[in-house]
């Protein structure tokens, strides 16, 4: 049975505006999904025309989620996950990966996107041994996130906090670092942070150009960060090897031809709280 948060259960049916593009639907388009509209495809395709590598970045970030969750379950012994900014459900969501390896795993998804809320039922599935819940909350309200997550998770035991491509929408560095600290500080020793953010170190001006298109599209504005600024999110944590690297270079599965892929313009890391 799933363990739905009362906060999400109280929400009225969300209103979905199909005339304005939206981040979750654009990413769904890049991943080959069907939960998107013409306006999303138009913006997504405009960005892809500037930088054809973007769909590969989307796939690489999704693959990173799988590898990171597998590491956390099988090597770090994590059984609790707080996935903030989860986006639309696709194949191999966090709870599916974790519970396939450890059925007792407990997962809380957090998002404040109306379309994601409409699809929450697809997320709210679980093994009988574990639990999966969905929380409609804002990244900028860590106190509410932690209080509501505690209905499903035991915050006295290690938790993996997943911030996958979400901190780039908090454009001020100090605010962004503060949010991560406020989410991590109450978590006990042995908890982990998994985070990736977009960069422009691979494609330079073309990556900068797609940010201009994105920020003019009506979506929440985003900012690209250097690998050094991304590494600052892990201050005070023990970085897991290989440290802060391109998403497709973090413990990659063997390439069929033995040659590593070109780096994508998004860097990530996994850190353990001492």
C-alpha positions in Angstrom: 0.0 0.0 0.0 1.2 3.5 -0.6 1.6 6.1 2.2 0.2 9.3 0.7 0.9 12.5 2.5 -2.2 14.3 3.9 -0.8 17.5 2.4 -1.1 16.1 -1.1 -4.5 14.5 -0.4 -6.0 17.8 0.4 -5.1 19.4 -2.9 -7.8 20.4 -5.3 -7.5 19.1 -8.9 -4.7 21.2 -10.5 -5.3 23.6 -13.4 -2.9 22.8 -16.2 -2.2 25.7 -18.6 -1.5 24.2 -22.1 -0.8 27.6 -23.7 2.5 28.1 -21.8 5.4 25.8 -22.0 6.5 24.1 -18.8 9.8 22.6 -17.6 8.5 19.1 -16.7 6.7 18.7 -20.1 9.7 20.0 -22.1 12.0 17.4 -20.4 9.3 14.8 -21.0 9.5 15.7 -24.7 13.3 15.4 -24.8 13.0 12.0 -23.1 10.6 10.8 -25.8 7.5 10.9 -23.5 4.0 11.8 -24.5 3.0 13.9 -21.5 3.6 17.3 -23.3 1.8 19.7 -25.6 2.6 21.6 -28.8 3.9 24.6 -26.9 6.3 22.4 -25.0 7.5 20.7 -28.2 8.0 24.0 -29.9 10.2 25.4 -27.1 12.0 22.1 -26.7 12.7 21.9 -30.4 13.9 25.5 -30.6 16.4 24.7 -27.9 17.5 21.5 -29.6 18.0 23.4 -32.9 20.6 25.5 -31.0 22.2 22.6 -29.2 21.3 19.2 -30.6 23.1 17.6 -27.6 20.3 18.6 -25.1 18.2 15.4 -25.5 21.4 13.4 -24.8 21.9 15.5 -21.7 18.4 14.7 -20.6 19.0 11.0 -21.1 22.3 11.2 -19.3 20.8 12.9 -16.3 18.1 10.3 -16.2 20.6 7.5 -16.4 22.6 9.1 -13.6 19.5 8.8 -11.3 19.5 5.1 -11.8 23.2 4.6 -11.1 23.1 6.9 -8.1 20.1 5.1 -6.5 21.7 1.7 -7.2 24.9 2.9 -5.5 23.0 4.3 -2.5 21.0 1.1 -2.0 23.7 -1.5 -2.7 26.9 0.2 -1.4 25.8 2.9 1.0 22.9 0.9 2.6 20.3 3.7 2.1 16.7 2.8 2.5 15.1 6.3 2.5 14.9 8.8 -0.3 13.7 12.4 -0.5 13.4 13.2 -4.2 12.8 17.0 -4.5 11.7 18.3 -7.9 11.0 14.9 -9.2 9.3 15.9 -12.5 7.0 13.7 -14.5 7.1 10.0 -14.0 8.9 7.9 -16.6 10.4 4.4 -16.6 12.6 3.6 -13.6 11.6 6.2 -11.1 13.4 6.5 -7.8 11.0 4.2 -5.9 11.0 1.6 -8.7 14.8 1.4 -8.7 15.2 1.4 -4.9 12.4 -1.0 -4.1 13.6 -3.4 -6.8 16.8 -3.7 -4.9 15.5 -3.3 -1.4 11.7 -3.7 -1.2 11.5 -2.0 2.3 12.8 1.3 0.8 10.7 4.4 1.6 10.5 7.3 -0.9 9.0 10.8 -0.7 8.6 12.7 -4.0 8.3 16.5 -3.8 7.2 18.8 -6.5 4.9 21.8 -7.0 4.1 21.4 -10.7 0.4 21.0 -11.5 1.0 18.4 -14.2 3.2 16.4 -11.9 0.5 16.6 -9.2 -2.0 15.3 -11.8 0.3 12.3 -12.4 0.9 11.7 -8.7 -1.2 8.6 -8.7 1.4 7.0 -11.0 4.1 7.8 -8.5 2.2 6.6 -5.4 2.9 2.9 -5.8 5.0 0.8 -3.5 6.0 -2.6 -2.5 4.0 -3.9 0.6 7.3 -3.7 2.6 8.1 -0.1 1.7 6.2 3.2 1.2 6.0 5.9 -1.5 4.4 9.3 -0.9 4.0 12.5 -2.9 4.3 16.0 -1.4 3.1 19.1 -3.1 5.6 21.6 -1.8 8.0 24.3 -2.9 11.8 23.8 -2.9 12.2 27.2 -1.2 10.3 25.9 1.9 12.6 23.3 3.3 10.9 23.3 6.7 7.6 22.2 5.3 9.3 19.6 3.1 11.0 18.0 6.1 8.0 18.2 8.3 5.7 16.6 5.8 8.4 14.0 4.7 8.6 12.9 8.3 5.2 11.4 8.0 6.7 8.7 5.7 10.5 8.8 6.5 12.3 8.3 9.8 14.5 11.4 9.8 16.6 9.9 12.7 17.9 7.4 10.1 20.0 8.2 7.0 18.2 9.7 4.1 19.3 10.3 0.5 18.3 13.8 -0.6 18.0 13.9 -4.4 18.1 17.4 -6.1 18.3 16.4 -9.8 18.5 19.4 -12.1 16.4 21.6 -9.7 18.8 23.9 -8.1 19.5 25.7 -11.4 16.1 27.3 -11.0 17.3 29.0 -7.8 19.4 31.6 -9.6 21.0 33.2 -6.6 23.9 31.1 -5.3 23.6 32.0 -1.7 19.9 31.3 -1.6 20.5 28.0 -3.4 23.3 26.9 -1.0 21.2 27.9 1.9 18.3 25.8 0.8 20.5 22.7 0.5 22.0 23.4 3.9 18.5 23.7 5.5 17.5 20.4 3.9 20.7 18.5 4.9 21.4 20.0 8.3 18.6 18.1 10.2 19.5 14.8 8.5 21.6 12.4 10.5 25.2 11.2 9.8 25.2 8.7 6.9 22.7 10.7 4.9 23.7 11.5 1.3 23.2 14.4 -1.2 22.8 13.6 -4.9 22.8 16.8 -7.0 23.4 17.8 -10.6 23.2 21.2 -12.3 23.6 22.6 -15.8 26.9 24.1 -16.9 28.4 25.8 -20.0 31.9 24.3 -19.8 31.3 21.9 -22.6 29.4 23.9 -25.2 30.1 27.4 -24.1 28.1 30.1 -26.0 25.5 27.6 -27.3 24.6 26.6 -23.7 24.4 30.2 -22.8 22.1 30.8 -25.8 19.6 28.1 -24.8 19.4 29.7 -21.3 18.3 32.9 -23.0 15.7 31.0 -25.0 14.5 29.2 -21.9 14.3 32.3 -19.8 12.3 34.0 -22.5 9.8 31.1 -22.8 7.7 31.8 -19.7 9.3 29.0 -17.7 10.9 29.6 -14.3 14.3 31.3 -15.1 17.4 29.2 -14.7 21.1 29.8 -14.3 24.1 27.7 -15.4 26.8 27.1 -12.7 30.5 26.2 -13.1 31.6 22.8 -11.7 33.3 24.7 -8.9 30.0 26.4 -8.0 28.3 23.0 -8.1 31.0 21.5 -5.9 30.1 24.2 -3.3 26.8 22.4 -2.7 28.8 19.6 -1.1 30.7 21.7 1.4 31.0 19.8 4.6 30.1 16.5 3.0 32.4 13.6 2.0 32.4 13.4 -1.8 32.0 9.9 -3.2 34.5 9.1 -6.0 34.9 10.3 -8.7 33.8 13.6 -7.2 32.0 16.4 -9.2 32.0 15.3 -12.8 29.8 15.4 -15.9 26.6 13.4 -15.3 27.6 10.7 -17.8 31.1 10.4 -16.2 29.8 9.5 -12.7 30.4 5.7 -12.4 29.3 5.1 -16.0 28.2 1.7 -17.2 30.8 0.2 -19.7 30.4 1.7 -23.1 29.8 -0.9 -25.9 32.9 0.2 -27.8 35.0 0.9 -24.7 35.2 4.6 -25.5 33.8 7.1 -23.0 31.1 9.5 -24.3 31.7 13.2 -24.7 30.9 15.0 -21.5 27.4 16.5 -21.3 26.9 20.1 -20.0 25.6 19.1 -16.6 27.8 18.2 -13.7 26.9 16.1 -10.6 28.2 14.7 -7.4 27.2 12.4 -4.5 28.2 13.4 -1.0 28.0 11.6 2.4 27.2 13.5 5.6 29.9 12.6 8.2 
